Amino acid sequence: MKHDRVPLPTPVGVTTLFVIFAALCLTVFCLLSLSTADADRRLAASSAQAAAAYYAADCEAERIFAELRAGRMPAGVTAEGSRCSYVCPITDTLALHVELIRTESGWSILQWQAVSENR
């Protein structure tokens, strides 16, 4: 009498679960990467906009300073004796405060600083 061997079933269940788990992990990591990339893009755009706004205000402050060096008193400049001060807005909540003093040898910068404005 011959013994008929019954073939063992292949363990497909464990392999399928492993593949599903791996695909799920890759999908989650992909979504996290996309989310991080989008946050980095928004941060870079915000930083570029802030830098452009600062340098625009700095350019305006330099223009006013050049007029003062030329002997003209531009609008918006407050003069108290030999001291002059003015403010150039950067954003709604940030401004460039400039304070200068006239000396015998020319102008000295006392303050050239971005200051938070509480409005």
SULLINSUL-V688443 format. One record per pair of residues at least 6 apart in sequence whose C-alpha atoms are under 7 Angstrom apart, sorted by the first residue. I is the first residue (numbers start at 1). J is the second residue. Records with the same first field share a line. If there is no record, write none. Layout:
# SULLINSUL-V688443
I=J / J
This chain:
# SULLINSUL-V688443
53=90
54=90
57=88 / 89 / 90 / 96
60=88
61=88
64=74
67=73 / 74
76=86
77=84 / 85 / 86
78=84 / 85 / 86
79=85
82=101 / 102
83=100 / 101 / 102
84=99 / 100 / 101
85=98 / 99 / 100
86=97 / 98 / 99
87=95 / 96 / 97 / 98
88=95 / 96 / 97
89=95 / 96
90=96
93=116 / 117 / 118 / 119
94=114 / 115 / 116 / 117
95=114 / 115 / 116 / 117
96=112 / 113 / 114 / 115
97=111 / 112 / 113 / 114 / 115
98=111 / 112 / 113
99=109 / 110 / 111 / 112
100=107 / 108 / 109 / 110 / 111
101=107 / 108 / 109 / 110
102=108
